[in-house]
Amino acid sequence: MTWVFITTTSYLTESFKQMPATLVALASLFRNPAAAVAAAVIEPLIRKMGVGWCFTGLALVEFSCAFSVGWLILKGKDMRATFEAKEAAKRKKDGPGGSGGTGGPPGGRPGVGPPV
C-alpha cells in the first residue's frame, strides 16, 4: 500500500502543480481514516472469516490498488495532457486577469495562482 500511496501522490503533485500540498493533505485525509477503520475491523474479520480468507480478501484489495496504479502509469500522461489542455483553453477564454475581475489570481480563486 505504501507503493500505491507514493505513486498516486507523486502523480497528483505533478499533475496539479498549483496546489500540491492540498492534494497530499487530501490523500492523507483518506488514507489515515482508512487505516484507523482497518485497525478497528481486522480482529472481528479474522474471527468471523478466519485468517486465510481475511488476508486473501486484503490481498485482493491490494491487487486492485496496484492494478489502479498500473492503469495510472499507462493512462496518466494522457489524462494530464487532457487536463492541461482544458485548463489552457479555460485561461485563454477568461483572458488576462481571470474571471474574477478583482485583480486576483487567474480563475478568481484566492491562493491558487502562479507564484509571485
N, C-alpha and C positions, 0 to 999 in steps of 0.2 A: 504494500500500500504506500510505502514511502516513495517508491519509484513512480507510482501513479501520481501522487501529490506533487512531487517535484517537477515532473514533466508537464502536468497541466498548469501549474503555477508559472513555470517558465514560458509556456505558450501564452498565457494571459498577459504577462508583463511585456512580452514582445509585441503582442497584437494591439494592445491598448496603452500606448506609451504616455498618454496624458494622465493616466491615473493608476499606475502600477501598485502603489501602496494600498489603495482602496480595494483592488482586486485580490491582493494577497490577504488582506483582512477579511474579505468576503469569503474566500476559500477556507480560511481558518474558522470562520463563523459556522460553516457547515461541517468541517472536519472535527472540531472539538466536541460539539454536542453528539455527533455520531459515535465518537469514541466513548463518551460517557454512557450513552444508551447501550452500546455493545458490552461495556463492562457490567452494566446492570442486568442484562438479559442472558449473558453467556451461561451462567450457572444453571438457571431454570431450563434453558435449552438442552444442556448436556444431560440433566436429569431426565427430561422427557424424551429426548431423541437418542441419547447415547452418544458417546464420544465420537465414534466413527461417522455417524450420519451428520452430527452437528458440524464437524470440521470438514466434511465433504461439502456441505452447504456453504460454509465460509469459503472454501476453495473455489466453488462456482462463482461466488460473488467476486472474489479476487480475479478470476479469469475474465469475467465480464468487464471489470475495470481495466484490466490490462488490454483487452480487446478494444475498448474505447480509446485508450491511448494510442494503440496501433492505428486505429482509424484516424485519430487526430494527426498522427505523423504523416499519414498518406494524404489526407484532405486539408490539413491545417493551412498550408501555404495558399491554396486556392480560396479557402474561407477568408483568410486575412486579406488577400488581394481584393476580393469582392467587397469586404467591409471598407477597406481604404478607398476603393473607387466610389462607393456610396457616400462616404464622408467627404471626399473631394468634390463630388457633384453637389452635395448639400452646401459646402462652403462657397462654391462658385455661385450657386443660386442665391445665397444670402448676401453675397457681395462683401465689400470692406465693412468692418465694424460688426459683422454678425447680425443676427436677427433681433438681438436685444435692444438695439437702438439707444442704449445708455452709455456707450463707450466702454462697456465691459468686454470680457473675453469673447472670442468668436462663439456663436451659438447662444450667447446670453446666459451661460451657466457660470456662476461665480466660482473661481478657483480651478476651472478647467480650461486652460488656455496655454499658449506657448510660454516657456519660461522667459522671465524678464531679465 
